Amino acid sequence: MYFIIVKKMGVVVASISLFSTLSFGKSEISQNELINIAGKQRMLSQRIAKDYLYIGRKIATSKAQREFKESMKNFLLAHKKLHNSIDDPEIKNLLDFVALSSDDLKELASKEFSLDNAQLILDLSESMLEGSQYVFDSLQKRLKIKESNIIAIATKQRMLSQRIAKYYISYQSGIKDKNTIDMMQETVKDFSKNLNVLMKNGSNSSKVNKKLAEIDKLWKIVHKFYNNIEKGGLPLIVFNSTDKITKKMDEVTKMYLF
C-alpha cells in the first residue's frame, strides 16, 4: 500500500488517497464514498428523531413524514453498505448495535405520539449517533485521516445542523430540561467554530468558497433563532433553515471528497 497525492476542487486530499478503492469486506467501495456514507449516518440519526417530533407536534407534517420515511430508508441502506464493506469485528459489532437501535426507533415511531415516546426516540437517536460516530472515527484511523482534517470537519456539519433542529423541537414539544438547552447551545457553538475553520481553509476552490459564503450568510441570521430556544415560536423557520444548511453542507462535503 502506498500514498499518492490528488487535488480535487482545489483541495489537497492526500490524507485519504490510499487507493481509489478499499476492499474491507465482501464489497468494494471507494474510500471517499465510505467516509461520506459513515459521516452521513450521524446526520440521519438526528434527522430521523427530529422528523418524528415534528410529526408528533403536527408541524410541517407532510414534509416531515416524507423526510422521516426517506431518512430511515437511507439509513438502513447505508448501514448495509457499511456492514458489507468492513471486516473489522469491533466496528461490525458497533454497526450491529446501531442497527438494533434503529429497529427500536422505527418500531417506537409507529406508535401513537407521546412525550414519553419522544424522550425514548431522543435517547435512541443519541445511541445511533454515538455508534455511528465510533464507526466514523474508526474508519478515520484506518484511512489515516486526522480529526482536524477539513473533510472530517465538513462531514460533521451536516449532523450538527440537524441536531440543532432536533433540540429545538424537543424543547417546544415539552422536553424543557437544562440538558436540551445546553446541548442546543453547544451544537450552535460547534457549528459556528467549524464553519469559521472551513471558510479560512486556504485550499478551498472558488466553488467551495461560494457555497460556504451562502451558508454563512444564512447562518448569521438564523443562529440567533436557534440560541433563543426558550422563547421558541419559530419551528417552521428552524425546520426549513436547518434543512437548507444541511443540503448546502452536503454539497460542500462532496466537493471536498469527489
Number of C-alpha atoms within 10 A of each C-alpha: 5 6 11 12 12 13 14 15 17 16 19 17 21 14 17 24 20 16 13 10 14 17 14 16 15 12 13 15 19 14 21 22 14 21 23 20 20 24 26 23 26 28 24 26 27 27 27 28 31 29 27 27 30 26 19 18 16 11 16 15 16 12 14 22 16 11 17 23 14 13 20 19 13 16 22 15 13 17 20 13 18 23 20 17 20 22 14 13 9 12 21 17 14 18 22 15 16 23 18 15 20 22 15 14 23 19 10 17 21 9 9 8 15 13 14 10 16 22 16 17 24 23 15 24 25 17 18 26 20 16 23 26 19 16 24 23 20 16 20 18 11 10 17 14 21 15 12 9 13 21 26 19 19 24 25 21 27 30 25 24 26 29 24 28 28 27 28 29 27 25 20 19 16 11 18 15 10 10 12 19 20 12 15 24 18 15 22 20 15 15 22 16 12 17 20 13 15 19 17 11 12 11 17 21 15 11 13 23 18 14 16 22 14 13 18 17 10 15 19 10 10 15 19 11 18 24 20 15 23 14 11 15 12 15 19 14 14 23 24 14 19 25 17 15 22 20 15 18 24 20 17 23 23 18 19 23 22 12
